[in-house]
Amino acid sequence: MALIITDECINCDVCELACPNQAISQGEFIYQIDPNHCTECVGHYDEPQCVQVCPVACIPVNPAVIETKEQLLAKYEQLQEGKSDEQ
């Protein structure tokens, strides 16, 4: 499952810096999460770091993008392969 940032976002910037996959960026009005890069921190941490640092608890699971832990791990591995290809 990817995460989503709701309109309760206060644009505090902490989630973007906490994301190890660079899945979070500033949208038109609030931050947004790219579901193609969000692994809920699987492969990096035990819990999603953006959720941990968010002061207003506005980052729930995105019901439109349901993935298993195994799918998230596969996405993490694919993203890591892409990083090594860039170097």
For each residue, the residues with C-beta under 8 A, 3 or more apart:
1: 40 61 62 65 66 67 72
2: 23 33 35 38 40 61 62 65 67
3: 33 38 40 48 50 51 59 60 61 62
4: 33 59 60 61 62 64 65
5: 9 15 24 30 31 32 33 58 59
6: 9 58 59 60
7: 29 30 58
8: 56 57 58
9: 5 6 30 31 56 58
10: 55 56 58
11: 26 30 31
12: 15 55 56
13: 16 17
14: 17 18 53 54 55
15: 5 12 18 19 24 31 50 53 54 59
16: 13 19 24 25 26 31
17: 13 14
18: 14 15 24 49 50 52 53
19: 15 16 22 23 24 38 49 50
20: 41 44 45 49
21: 37 38 39 41 44 76 79
22: 19 25 37
23: 2 19 33 34 35 36 37 38 39
24: 5 15 16 18 19 31 32 33 34 50
25: 16 22 31 32 34
26: 11 16 31 32
27: 30 31 32
28:
29: 7
30: 5 7 9 11 27
31: 5 9 11 15 16 24 25 26 27
32: 5 24 25 26 27
33: 2 3 4 5 23 24 37 38 50 59 62
34: 23 24 25 37 38
35: 2 23 38 62 65
36: 23 75
37: 21 22 23 33 34 79
38: 2 3 19 21 23 33 34 35 65
39: 21 23 42 43 44 72 73 75 76 79
40: 1 2 3 48 72
41: 20 21 44 45 46 47 48 49
42: 39 69 72 73 75 76
43: 39 72 73 76 77 80
44: 20 21 39 41 49 76
45: 20 41 48 49
46: 41
47: 41 51 52
48: 3 40 41 45 51 52 59
49: 18 19 20 41 44 45 52 53
50: 3 15 18 19 24 33 53 54 59
51: 3 47 48 54 57 59
52: 18 47 48 49
53: 14 15 18 49 50
54: 14 15 50 51 57 58 59
55: 10 12 14
56: 8 9 10 12
57: 8 51 54
58: 5 6 7 8 9 10 54
59: 3 4 5 6 15 33 48 50 51 54
60: 3 4 6
61: 1 2 3 4
62: 1 2 3 4 33 35 65
63: 66
64: 4
65: 1 2 4 35 38 62
66: 1 63
67: 1 2 71 72 75
68: 71 72
69: 42 72 73
70: 73 74
71: 67 68 74 75
72: 1 39 40 42 43 67 68 69 75 76
73: 39 42 43 69 70 76 77
74: 70 71 77 78
75: 36 39 42 67 71 72 78 79
76: 21 39 42 43 44 72 73 79 80
77: 43 73 74 80 81
78: 74 75 81 82
79: 21 37 39 75 76 82 83
80: 43 76 77 83 84
81: 77 78 84 85
82: 78 79 85 86
83: 79 80 86 87
84: 80 81 87
85: 81 82
86: 82 83
87: 83 84
